Amino acid sequence: MHDLQAQFGPIDIYLFDQLLRGRILPDMTVFDAGCGSGRNLVYFLNHGYPVFGTDADPRAIAVVRRLAAALPAENFRAESLEGMSFPDAFADVVISSAVLHFARDDAQFRAMLHGSWRILRPGGLFFCRLASSIGIEGQVQRLEGRRHLLPDGSMRYLVDEALLLALSEELGATLLDPIKTTVVQNQRSMTTWVLEKPR
């Protein structure tokens, strides 16, 4: 068990699933959009992937830079998703794990999504996990727009299946997996949205 923890860290199980299915290969550039302290990057760093990331919190970036000490510090930047300085079509894989649901409103959600999508190469993999109302529609309280109060006490911007399908079409993307949702004891709902960018 300890060996697995050392190899993979606290990786999102649904991101691990993408690895198991051979969708993220060692020569691919991996970008974590909203990387936090790097919990999803341990495996990629341990196996020599070209890894980059951004987070709005400079303290989180300081932690990731220590975790990725063998890589140039500028690979990890304290920037918002809407204002990233990384170039267009930069990465083969973009990870967006538990980030987009922090959007204040529709405009910021779209800006965060398009900022993350912009840096993905044609044919690239977009892996997204975010809070949704799917399966807990009766347990969430609408505050304003798509901002909701969840039973666990948190406030999140919540998507639903119709919105994700509409956004997929708008982006010209291919759904690589069906939209999958995990409801956690009717307290919150987390949805996995995996896309391929058009070539």
N, CA, C and O of each residue as an XYZ file, in Angstrom:
796
protein
N       0.828     -1.194      0.000
C       0.000      0.000      0.000
C       0.871      1.256      0.000
O       0.611      2.206     -0.739
N       1.915      1.245      0.847
C       2.793      2.406      0.937
C       3.477      2.668     -0.406
O       3.664      3.820     -0.796
N       3.851      1.590     -1.114
C       4.492      1.754     -2.422
C       3.549      2.430     -3.413
O       3.967      3.283     -4.196
N       2.272      2.044     -3.375
C       1.290      2.673     -4.255
C       1.130      4.150     -3.916
O       1.049      4.991     -4.811
N       1.085      4.463     -2.628
C       0.946      5.848     -2.192
C       2.149      6.673     -2.659
O       1.994      7.807     -3.113
N       3.335      6.098     -2.543
C       4.541      6.813     -2.978
C       4.550      7.016     -4.486
O       5.005      8.051     -4.974
N       4.051      6.035     -5.222
C       4.074      6.110     -6.683
C       3.015      7.053     -7.240
O       3.278      7.814     -8.172
N       1.809      6.998     -6.659
C       0.680      7.733     -7.244
C       0.236      8.937     -6.434
O      -0.471      9.798     -6.958
N       0.635      9.023     -5.156
C       0.151     10.110     -4.327
C      -1.366     10.031     -4.189
O      -1.956      8.984     -4.453
N      -2.001     11.126     -3.779
C      -3.464     11.126     -3.589
C      -4.207     11.453     -4.891
O      -5.089     12.312     -4.906
N      -3.850     10.770     -5.971
C      -4.405     11.051     -7.301
C      -5.914     10.805     -7.322
O      -6.414      9.886     -6.674
N      -6.621     11.628     -8.066
C      -8.051     11.417     -8.281
C      -8.244     10.055     -8.947
O      -7.584      9.757     -9.942
N      -9.130      9.238     -8.414
C      -9.311      7.875     -8.910
C      -9.772      7.864    -10.370
O      -9.468      6.929    -11.111
N     -10.503      8.900    -10.781
C     -10.980      8.946    -12.163
C      -9.872      9.382    -13.123
O      -9.895      9.029    -14.302
N      -8.917     10.140    -12.624
C      -7.730     10.451    -13.421
C      -6.849      9.200    -13.530
O      -6.286      8.922    -14.589
N      -6.737      8.459    -12.438
C      -6.021      7.180    -12.449
C      -6.613      6.254    -13.511
O      -5.880      5.539    -14.196
N      -7.928      6.269    -13.644
C      -8.616      5.462    -14.655
C      -8.144      5.833    -16.062
O      -7.978      4.955    -16.908
N      -7.929      7.113    -16.317
C      -7.440      7.538    -17.634
C      -6.030      6.987    -17.890
O      -5.702      6.606    -19.014
N      -5.211      6.949    -16.848
C      -3.870      6.351    -16.956
C      -3.969      4.864    -17.273
O      -3.274      4.364    -18.157
N      -4.834      4.162    -16.550
C      -4.982      2.722    -16.752
C      -5.403      2.389    -18.175
O      -5.041      1.341    -18.709
N      -6.164      3.278    -18.780
C      -6.657      3.026    -20.138
C      -5.703      3.530    -21.215
O      -6.040      3.526    -22.399
N      -4.526      3.958    -20.809
C      -3.493      4.314    -21.777
C      -3.723      5.625    -22.508
O      -3.186      5.832    -23.596
N      -4.511      6.509    -21.925
C      -4.813      7.778    -22.597
C      -3.783      8.863    -22.295
O      -3.738      9.885    -22.979
N      -2.945      8.640    -21.261
C      -1.929      9.631    -20.890
C      -0.578      8.929    -20.920
O      -0.248      8.150    -20.025
N       0.194      9.214    -21.954
C       1.451      8.503    -22.205
C       2.648      9.356    -21.788
O       2.543     10.581    -21.720
N       3.802      8.704    -21.505
C       4.939      9.405    -20.921
C       5.509     10.571    -21.735
O       6.142     11.458    -21.163
N       5.301     10.591    -23.044
C       5.853     11.705    -23.818
C       4.875     12.884    -23.904
O       5.176     13.891    -24.544
N       3.728     12.763    -23.274
C       2.716     13.816    -23.336
C       3.001     14.911    -22.312
O       3.417     14.633    -21.188
N       2.773     16.148    -22.714
C       2.883     17.286    -21.804
C       1.593     17.383    -21.000
O       0.501     17.482    -21.561
N       1.738     17.352    -19.670
C       0.587     17.375    -18.761
C       0.514     18.745    -18.100
O       1.502     19.243    -17.561
N      -0.666     19.341    -18.149
C      -0.876     20.655    -17.543
C      -2.015     20.552    -16.539
O      -3.110     20.104    -16.877
N      -1.754     20.969    -15.302
C      -2.778     20.951    -14.259
C      -3.284     22.377    -14.067
O      -2.590     23.226    -13.508
N      -4.494     22.623    -14.535
C      -5.107     23.949    -14.475
C      -5.847     24.091    -13.151
O      -6.983     23.638    -13.008
N      -5.185     24.727    -12.186
C      -5.711     24.790    -10.835
C      -5.132     23.655    -10.022
O      -5.858     22.865     -9.419
N      -3.806     23.586    -10.014
C      -3.092     22.402     -9.499
C      -3.107     22.280     -7.984
O      -2.798     21.211     -7.457
N      -3.462     23.360     -7.257
C      -3.383     23.284     -5.802
C      -1.976     22.915     -5.380
O      -1.001     23.438     -5.921
N      -1.869     22.014     -4.413
C      -0.538     21.604     -3.929
C       0.029     20.427     -4.707
O       1.038     19.846     -4.307
N      -0.619     20.066     -5.829
C      -0.040     19.063     -6.722
C      -0.455     17.633     -6.473
O       0.264     16.708     -6.851
N      -1.600     17.429     -5.845
C      -1.983     16.052     -5.480
C      -2.126     15.138     -6.683
O      -1.902     13.933     -6.570
N      -2.498     15.695     -7.846
C      -2.664     14.869     -9.044
C      -1.395     14.770     -9.890
O      -1.416     14.172    -10.966
N      -0.305     15.343     -9.422
C       0.912     15.399    -10.240
C       2.005     14.434     -9.799
O       3.001     14.273    -10.505
N       1.840     13.791     -8.652
C       2.901     12.949     -8.094
C       3.353     11.879     -9.096
O       4.548     11.746     -9.358
N       2.413     11.123     -9.652
C       2.769     10.054    -10.590
C       3.518     10.620    -11.791
O       4.547     10.078    -12.194
N       3.008     11.703    -12.361
C       3.618     12.278    -13.567
C       5.033     12.791    -13.276
O       5.935     12.638    -14.101
N       5.218     13.392    -12.118
C       6.552     13.872    -11.733
C       7.500     12.697    -11.499
O       8.663     12.745    -11.900
N       7.000     11.639    -10.848
C       7.840     10.463    -10.561
C       8.251      9.719    -11.828
O       9.240      8.986    -11.823
N       7.500      9.901    -12.909
C       7.758      9.149    -14.134
C       8.235     10.022    -15.290
O       8.166      9.616    -16.450
N       8.715     11.211    -14.975
C       9.423     12.025    -15.959
C       8.573     12.699    -17.026
O       9.097     13.113    -18.060
N       7.275     12.814    -16.793
C       6.428     13.537    -17.744
C       6.812     15.020    -17.751
O       7.217     15.554    -16.719
N       6.692     15.687    -18.895
C       6.791     17.149    -18.884
C       5.538     17.697    -18.184
O       4.428     17.536    -18.692
N       5.708     18.333    -17.041
C       4.577     18.748    -16.219
C       4.607     20.259    -15.997
O       5.657     20.848    -15.738
N       3.434     20.863    -16.106
C       3.267     22.296    -15.901
C       1.972     22.506    -15.121
O       1.127     21.612    -15.055
N       1.823     23.679    -14.537
C       0.583     23.944    -13.827
C       0.450     25.386    -13.417
O       1.402     26.166    -13.440
N      -0.767     25.709    -13.041
C      -1.049     27.045    -12.532
C      -2.071     26.941    -11.418
O      -2.891     26.024    -11.377
N      -1.996     27.915    -10.510
C      -2.990     28.036     -9.454
C      -3.021     29.497     -9.031
O      -1.996     30.178     -9.039
N      -4.194     29.967     -8.665
C      -4.321     31.369     -8.260
C      -3.652     31.641     -6.917
O      -3.376     32.795     -6.590
N      -3.388     30.599     -6.140
C      -2.812     30.747     -4.799
C      -1.295     30.587     -4.856
O      -0.806     29.488     -5.121
N      -0.541     31.658     -4.612
C       0.931     31.563     -4.657
C       1.497     30.552     -3.658
O       2.547     29.958     -3.905
N       0.808     30.355     -2.536
C       1.296     29.376     -1.538
C       1.221     27.962     -2.094
O       2.113     27.149     -1.855
N       0.160     27.668     -2.835
C       0.029     26.343     -3.454
C       1.134     26.138     -4.486
O       1.712     25.055     -4.574
N       1.425     27.170     -5.261
C       2.489     27.078     -6.272
C       3.840     26.850     -5.598
O       4.666     26.102     -6.120
N       4.075     27.473     -4.458
C       5.334     27.255     -3.723
C       5.467     25.785     -3.320
O       6.558     25.220     -3.388
N       4.354     25.163     -2.900
C       4.371     23.746     -2.515
C       4.666     22.871     -3.730
O       5.474     21.946     -3.650
N       4.011     23.163     -4.860
C       4.214     22.356     -6.070
C       5.648     22.501     -6.567
O       6.244     21.520     -7.012
N       6.206     23.696     -6.501
C       7.597     23.884     -6.942
C       8.561     23.054     -6.106
O       9.559     22.555     -6.625
N       8.273     22.900     -4.819
C       9.123     22.037     -3.981
C       8.927     20.576     -4.377
O       9.889     19.810     -4.442
N       7.683     20.197     -4.639
C       7.373     18.825     -5.059
C       8.063     18.494     -6.379
O       8.512     17.369     -6.597
N       8.139     19.497     -7.254
C       8.710     19.320     -8.600
C      10.063     20.005     -8.699
O      10.354     20.681     -9.686
N      10.885     19.829     -7.679
C      12.151     20.568     -7.590
C      13.084     20.319     -8.773
O      13.938     21.157     -9.064
N      12.939     19.180     -9.464
C      13.805     18.877    -10.611
C      13.415     19.663    -11.859
O      14.179     19.714    -12.824
N      12.235     20.275    -11.847
C      11.764     21.020    -13.016
C      11.964     22.515    -12.822
O      12.057     22.988    -11.689
N      12.032     23.268    -13.924
C      12.176     24.726    -13.797
C      11.005     25.328    -13.020
O       9.858     24.924    -13.206
N      11.299     26.290    -12.153
C      10.255     26.916    -11.328
C       9.159     27.539    -12.180
O       7.996     27.568    -11.781
N       9.540     28.045    -13.376
C       8.540     28.730    -14.212
C       7.522     27.770    -14.832
O       6.557     28.214    -15.454
N       7.726     26.465    -14.670
C       6.707     25.498    -15.119
C       5.410     25.655    -14.322
O       4.339     25.252    -14.776
N       5.522     26.252    -13.121
C       4.373     26.377    -12.228
C       4.213     27.848    -11.858
O       5.106     28.457    -11.267
N       3.061     28.405    -12.216
C       2.858     29.843    -12.108
C       1.617     30.180    -11.296
O       0.584     29.521    -11.412
N       1.733     31.211    -10.478
C       0.603     31.699     -9.686
C      -0.223     32.642    -10.556
O       0.024     33.847    -10.607
N      -1.206     32.064    -11.237
C      -2.036     32.822    -12.171
C      -3.461     32.289    -12.135
O      -3.691     31.132    -11.785
N      -4.407     33.132    -12.496
C      -5.790     32.678    -12.641
C      -5.918     31.903    -13.945
O      -5.129     32.095    -14.869
N      -6.905     31.037    -14.014
C      -7.138     30.290    -15.250
C      -7.515     31.221    -16.394
O      -7.200     30.959    -17.554
N      -8.196     32.313    -16.049
C      -8.631     33.261    -17.074
C      -7.465     34.056    -17.654
O      -7.538     34.541    -18.784
N      -6.385     34.189    -16.875
C      -5.289     35.057    -17.302
C      -3.951     34.347    -17.400
O      -2.912     34.960    -17.158
N      -3.956     33.077    -17.749
C      -2.699     32.309    -17.813
C      -1.783     32.831    -18.911
O      -2.238     33.233    -19.982
N      -0.487     32.817    -18.627
C       0.507     33.288    -19.593
C       1.069     32.167    -20.465
O       1.909     32.423    -21.328
N       0.621     30.934    -20.252
C       1.074     29.828    -21.096
C       0.488     29.993    -22.501
O      -0.612     30.524    -22.652
N       1.216     29.541    -23.533
C       0.756     29.757    -24.913
C      -0.408     28.855    -25.310
O      -0.709     27.872    -24.633
N      -1.047     29.200    -26.401
C      -2.117     28.389    -26.965
C      -1.579     27.011    -27.363
O      -0.400     26.866    -27.685
N      -2.460     25.997    -27.338
C      -2.147     24.651    -27.849
C      -0.811     24.144    -27.303
O       0.043     23.670    -28.052
N      -0.654     24.253    -25.997
C       0.621     24.007    -25.327
C       0.741     22.575    -24.788
O       1.826     21.995    -24.789
N      -0.394     22.010    -24.323
C      -0.341     20.739    -23.591
C      -1.147     19.650    -24.291
O      -2.134     19.924    -24.974
N      -0.702     18.402    -24.103
C      -1.433     17.243    -24.632
C      -2.578     16.832    -23.716
O      -3.583     16.280    -24.164
N      -2.410     17.112    -22.424
C      -3.412     16.752    -21.415
C      -3.617     17.962    -20.509
O      -2.652     18.536    -20.004
N      -4.860     18.343    -20.307
C      -5.185     19.379    -19.320
C      -6.062     18.743    -18.260
O      -7.102     18.152    -18.554
N      -5.613     18.880    -17.007
C      -6.359     18.389    -15.850
C      -7.038     19.588    -15.192
O      -6.402     20.600    -14.898
N      -8.328     19.450    -14.973
C      -9.093     20.480    -14.258
C      -9.885     19.755    -13.174
O     -11.029     19.352    -13.390
N      -9.273     19.595    -12.022
C      -9.852     18.761    -10.975
C     -10.320     19.608     -9.796
O      -9.509     20.202     -9.086
N     -11.641     19.658     -9.596
C     -12.246     20.399     -8.477
C     -11.848     21.869     -8.495
O     -11.422     22.425     -7.483
N     -11.996     22.491     -9.669
C     -11.597     23.892     -9.849
C     -12.745     24.754    -10.375
O     -13.053     25.802     -9.807
N     -13.373     24.306    -11.459
C     -14.354     25.158    -12.137
C     -15.566     25.483    -11.274
O     -16.233     26.491    -11.505
N     -15.860     24.652    -10.289
C     -17.036     24.928     -9.453
C     -16.826     26.080     -8.473
O     -17.741     26.441     -7.733
N     -15.627     26.656     -8.464
C     -15.388     27.845     -7.636
C     -15.726     29.141     -8.375
O     -15.558     30.228     -7.822
N     -16.196     29.036     -9.612
C     -16.563     30.230    -10.380
C     -17.658     31.018     -9.652
O     -18.552     30.443     -9.031
N     -17.563     32.350     -9.745
C     -18.561     33.230     -9.112
C     -19.875     33.243     -9.879
O     -20.954     33.340     -9.294
N     -19.764     33.144    -11.213
C     -20.951     33.304    -12.052
C     -20.675     32.695    -13.428
O     -19.603     32.136    -13.663
N     -21.642     32.805    -14.325
C     -21.509     32.219    -15.662
C     -20.295     32.776    -16.402
O     -19.556     32.031    -17.045
N     -20.097     34.082    -16.307
C     -18.996     34.718    -17.047
C     -17.652     34.175    -16.586
O     -16.793     33.860    -17.410
N     -17.464     34.063    -15.276
C     -16.184     33.546    -14.791
C     -16.035     32.059    -15.103
O     -14.941     31.606    -15.441
N     -17.113     31.302    -14.993
C     -17.043     29.881    -15.326
C     -16.559     29.703    -16.765
O     -15.653     28.912    -17.029
N     -17.168     30.444    -17.691
C     -16.789     30.327    -19.096
C     -15.355     30.796    -19.325
O     -14.629     30.201    -20.122
N     -14.946     31.847    -18.638
C     -13.573     32.345    -18.784
C     -12.566     31.315    -18.266
O     -11.517     31.110    -18.877
N     -12.881     30.673    -17.152
C     -12.001     29.638    -16.593
C     -11.933     28.432    -17.528
O     -10.858     27.889    -17.781
N     -13.094     28.023    -18.037
C     -13.130     26.879    -18.949
C     -12.350     27.183    -20.230
O     -11.527     26.378    -20.666
N     -12.610     28.338    -20.827
C     -11.946     28.661    -22.092
C     -10.450     28.900    -21.898
O      -9.656     28.603    -22.790
N     -10.058     29.437    -20.732
C      -8.633     29.581    -20.439
C      -7.937     28.229    -20.398
O      -6.832     28.073    -20.916
N      -8.597     27.246    -19.774
C      -8.037     25.890    -19.682
C      -8.033     25.205    -21.048
O      -7.070     24.520    -21.390
N      -9.080     25.381    -21.817
C      -9.239     24.746    -23.136
C      -8.247     25.330    -24.138
O      -7.749     24.622    -25.014
N      -7.965     26.624    -24.005
C      -7.089     27.332    -24.947
C      -5.701     26.700    -25.036
O      -5.105     26.643    -26.112
N      -5.197     26.231    -23.906
C      -3.818     25.725    -23.905
C      -3.716     24.256    -24.329
O      -2.617     23.712    -24.430
N      -4.867     23.616    -24.577
C      -4.877     22.210    -24.995
C      -4.652     22.098    -26.498
O      -5.270     22.817    -27.284
N      -3.765     21.192    -26.887
C      -3.492     20.973    -28.315
C      -4.659     20.271    -28.998
O      -5.413     19.551    -28.343
N      -4.819     20.472    -30.313
C      -5.799     19.686    -31.065
C      -5.526     18.187    -30.869
O      -4.381     17.742    -30.941
N      -6.583     17.425    -30.623
C      -6.428     15.998    -30.349
C      -6.104     15.696    -28.905
O      -5.978     14.531    -28.528
N      -5.965     16.751    -28.074
C      -5.590     16.574    -26.680
C      -6.748     16.148    -25.789
O      -7.916     16.222    -26.173
N      -6.390     15.697    -24.580
C      -7.329     15.177    -23.592
C      -7.616     16.229    -22.536
O      -6.696     16.760    -21.914
N      -8.891     16.531    -22.332
C      -9.329     17.435    -21.268
C     -10.033     16.601    -20.215
O     -11.089     16.023    -20.472
N      -9.440     16.541    -19.022
C     -10.005     15.766    -17.917
C     -10.527     16.743    -16.878
O      -9.765     17.532    -16.320
N     -11.827     16.692    -16.620
C     -12.436     17.640    -15.688
C     -13.299     16.923    -14.664
O     -14.116     16.066    -15.000
N     -13.096     17.297    -13.399
C     -13.982     16.864    -12.313
C     -14.527     18.134    -11.677
O     -13.767     19.047    -11.355
N     -15.837     18.195    -11.497
C     -16.427     19.396    -10.925
C     -17.749     19.071    -10.255
O     -18.384     18.057    -10.547
N     -18.148     19.949     -9.354
C     -19.402     19.745     -8.645
C     -20.574     19.940     -9.598
O     -20.522     20.767    -10.508
N     -21.627     19.169     -9.376
C     -22.820     19.286    -10.202
C     -24.062     19.103     -9.331
O     -23.981     18.748     -8.155
N     -25.207     19.358     -9.953
C     -26.482     19.121     -9.260
C     -27.035     17.740     -9.587
O     -28.087     17.356     -9.076
N     -26.332     16.989    -10.438
C     -26.836     15.707    -10.916
C     -27.031     14.733     -9.741
O     -26.091     14.440     -9.002
N     -28.248     14.249     -9.586
C     -28.546     13.281     -8.534
C     -28.907     13.880     -7.186
O     -29.401     13.172     -6.309
N     -28.664     15.188     -7.005
C     -29.014     15.836     -5.729
C     -29.823     17.108     -5.979
O     -29.796     18.040     -5.175
N     -30.537     17.134     -7.095
C     -31.292     18.336     -7.463
C     -32.203     18.824     -6.336
O     -32.363     20.029     -6.143
N     -32.795     17.898     -5.600
C     -33.720     18.273     -4.525
C     -33.051     18.679     -3.232
O     -33.704     19.189     -2.322
N     -31.735     18.452     -3.143
C     -31.029     18.760     -1.895
C     -30.219     20.057     -1.940
O     -29.698     20.493     -0.914
N     -30.108     20.682     -3.125
C     -29.311     21.910     -3.233
C     -30.223     23.129     -3.246
O     -31.365     23.067     -3.702
N     -29.696     24.237     -2.737
C     -30.472     25.476     -2.659
C     -29.838     26.515     -3.578
O     -28.679     26.890     -3.394
N     -30.603     26.981     -4.571
C     -30.083     27.992     -5.499
C     -29.897     29.320     -4.767
O     -30.793     29.789     -4.064
N     -28.723     29.913     -4.944
C     -28.433     31.218     -4.356
C     -28.603     32.312     -5.408
O     -29.394     33.241     -5.247
N     -27.835     32.170     -6.489
C     -27.931     33.126     -7.597
C     -27.337     32.471     -8.830
O     -26.233     31.928     -8.783
N     -28.074     32.524     -9.940
C     -27.594     31.875    -11.155
C     -27.372     30.397    -10.903
O     -28.280     29.691    -10.462
N     -26.162     29.929    -11.182
C     -25.816     28.523    -10.929
C     -25.058     28.325     -9.613
O     -24.572     27.230     -9.334
N     -24.961     29.369     -8.820
C     -24.358     29.231     -7.487
C     -25.389     28.630     -6.541
O     -26.524     29.098     -6.450
N     -24.967     27.581     -5.840
C     -25.869     26.859     -4.952
C     -25.219     26.628     -3.586
O     -23.995     26.608     -3.454
N     -26.061     26.458     -2.592
C     -25.639     25.977     -1.283
C     -25.865     24.476     -1.267
O     -26.975     24.004     -1.512
N     -24.805     23.726     -0.979
C     -24.895     22.271     -0.941
C     -25.228     21.791      0.473
O     -25.004     22.520      1.440
N     -25.759     20.572      0.603
C     -26.054     20.036      1.939
C     -24.811     19.975      2.836
O     -24.946     20.020      4.059
N     -23.610     19.875      2.263
C     -22.400     19.821      3.098
C     -21.983     21.203      3.607
O     -20.980     21.335      4.308
N     -22.766     22.238      3.246
C     -22.487     23.591      3.730
C     -21.646     24.442      2.794
O     -21.480     25.638      3.035
N     -21.111     23.851      1.732
C     -20.280     24.606      0.791
C     -21.149     25.311     -0.250
O     -22.292     24.923     -0.492
N     -20.587     26.344     -0.855
C     -21.248     27.057     -1.949
C     -20.466     26.791     -3.223
O     -19.252     26.993     -3.260
N     -21.145     26.342     -4.262
C     -20.473     25.962     -5.497
C     -21.293     26.398     -6.704
O     -22.515     26.538     -6.643
N     -20.574     26.606     -7.805
C     -21.210     26.789     -9.109
C     -21.486     25.380     -9.625
O     -20.554     24.601     -9.827
N     -22.754     25.048     -9.839
C     -23.115     23.681    -10.195
C     -23.536     23.573    -11.664
O     -24.365     24.341    -12.152
N     -22.947     22.611    -12.338
C     -23.343     22.284    -13.705
C     -24.366     21.152    -13.656
O     -24.605     20.552    -12.609
N     -24.965     20.875    -14.822
C     -25.802     19.693    -14.967
C     -25.470     19.054    -16.313
O     -24.660     19.579    -17.078
N     -26.102     17.922    -16.593
C     -25.762     17.184    -17.815
C     -26.051     18.005    -19.069
O     -25.262     17.998    -20.014
N     -27.177     18.709    -19.077
C     -27.542     19.496    -20.255
C     -26.491     20.559    -20.555
O     -26.127     20.772    -21.711
N     -26.006     21.226    -19.509
C     -24.981     22.254    -19.721
C     -23.684     21.636    -20.234
O     -23.070     22.170    -21.158
N     -23.261     20.516    -19.646
C     -22.005     19.887    -20.084
C     -22.103     19.416    -21.533
O     -21.143     19.546    -22.293
N     -23.232     18.882    -21.911
C     -23.402     18.451    -23.303
C     -23.409     19.650    -24.244
O     -22.833     19.590    -25.331
N     -24.057     20.736    -23.833
C     -24.081     21.947    -24.662
C     -22.684     22.540    -24.797
O     -22.298     22.974    -25.882
N     -21.929     22.560    -23.711
C     -20.559     23.089    -23.760
C     -19.664     22.199    -24.628
O     -18.828     22.701    -25.378
N     -19.840     20.892    -24.525
C     -19.054     19.962    -25.356
C     -19.276     20.279    -26.830
O     -18.333     20.332    -27.619
N     -20.541     20.489    -27.184
C     -20.873     20.797    -28.576
C     -20.315     22.155    -28.982
O     -19.790     22.313    -30.084
N     -20.429     23.120    -28.102
C     -19.920     24.473    -28.365
C     -18.410     24.459    -28.615
O     -17.907     25.185    -29.472
N     -17.698     23.625    -27.856
C     -16.241     23.520    -28.001
C     -15.845     22.676    -29.220
O     -14.674     22.637    -29.597
N     -16.820     22.004    -29.831
C     -16.523     21.097    -30.939
C     -15.833     19.840    -30.469
O     -15.159     19.165    -31.247
N     -15.999     19.519    -29.187
C     -15.270     18.416    -28.567
C     -16.004     17.090    -28.724
O     -17.211     17.045    -28.960
N     -15.234     16.014    -28.586
C     -15.783     14.659    -28.539
C     -15.768     14.183    -27.098
O     -14.739     14.265    -26.426
N     -16.905     13.684    -26.616
C     -16.943     13.067    -25.288
C     -16.209     11.730    -25.362
O     -16.620     10.840    -26.106
N     -15.132     11.582    -24.603
C     -14.382     10.326    -24.614
C     -15.014      9.274    -23.712
O     -14.859      8.075    -23.940
N     -15.720      9.724    -22.699
C     -16.440      8.836    -21.789
C     -17.831      9.408    -21.584
O     -18.032     10.612    -21.741
N     -18.793      8.568    -21.236
C     -20.076      9.122    -20.802
C     -19.851     10.001    -19.570
O     -18.923      9.767    -18.797
N     -20.685     10.990    -19.397
C     -20.608     11.827    -18.195
C     -20.929     10.948    -16.992
O     -21.973     10.298    -16.944
N     -20.011     10.938    -16.015
C     -20.157     10.064    -14.845
C     -20.243     10.917    -13.586
O     -19.511     11.894    -13.430
N     -21.142     10.536    -12.700
C     -21.361     11.321    -11.483
C     -21.352     10.423    -10.260
O     -21.917      9.330    -10.262
N     -20.698     10.909     -9.217
C     -20.689     10.236     -7.919
C     -21.413     11.120     -6.918
O     -21.022     12.264     -6.690
N     -22.471     10.584     -6.321
C     -23.193     11.297     -5.271
C     -22.663     10.796     -3.930
O     -22.678      9.597     -3.654
N     -22.190     11.735     -3.095
C     -21.570     11.377     -1.818
C     -22.590     11.587     -0.694
O     -22.716     12.684     -0.149
N     -23.303     10.532     -0.364
C     -24.292     10.517      0.736
C     -25.221     11.722      0.711
O     -25.547     12.286      1.756
N     -25.647     12.114     -0.488
C     -26.560     13.247     -0.652
C     -26.021     14.553     -0.067
O     -26.789     15.469      0.231
N     -24.700     14.633      0.095
C     -24.072     15.861      0.599
C     -23.506     16.711     -0.540
O     -23.546     17.941     -0.496
N     -22.984     16.033     -1.552
C     -22.435     16.717     -2.726
C     -22.383     15.727     -3.876
O     -22.510     14.517     -3.687
N     -22.194     16.260     -5.055
C     -22.177     15.439     -6.251
C     -21.006     15.885     -7.121
O     -20.877     17.068     -7.435
N     -20.152     14.936     -7.510
C     -18.986     15.260     -8.326
C     -19.091     14.536     -9.669
O     -19.314     13.327     -9.723
N     -18.928     15.295    -10.742
C     -19.108     14.783    -12.087
C     -17.785     14.788    -12.848
O     -17.000     15.729    -12.739
N     -17.550     13.737    -13.610
C     -16.352     13.604    -14.438
C     -16.743     13.844    -15.892
O     -17.681     13.238    -16.411
N     -16.004     14.738    -16.530
C     -16.288     15.197    -17.901
C     -14.977     15.092    -18.676
O     -14.048     15.856    -18.416
N     -14.889     14.163    -19.619
C     -13.636     13.893    -20.334
C     -13.852     14.130    -21.826
O     -14.705     13.507    -22.460
N     -13.057     15.046    -22.364
C     -13.225     15.476    -23.753
C     -11.945     15.328    -24.567
O     -10.839     15.339    -24.027
N     -12.120     15.191    -25.872
C     -10.996     15.299    -26.808
C     -11.200     16.557    -27.629
O     -12.293     16.808    -28.138
N     -10.144     17.348    -27.756
C     -10.220     18.576    -28.540
C     -10.177     18.235    -30.032
O      -9.412     17.362    -30.442
N     -10.994     18.917    -30.849
C     -10.972     18.579    -32.281
C      -9.603     18.791    -32.897
O      -8.880     19.721    -32.539
N      -9.257     17.910    -33.835
C      -7.949     17.986    -34.500
C      -7.984     19.002    -35.620
O      -6.977     19.209    -36.297
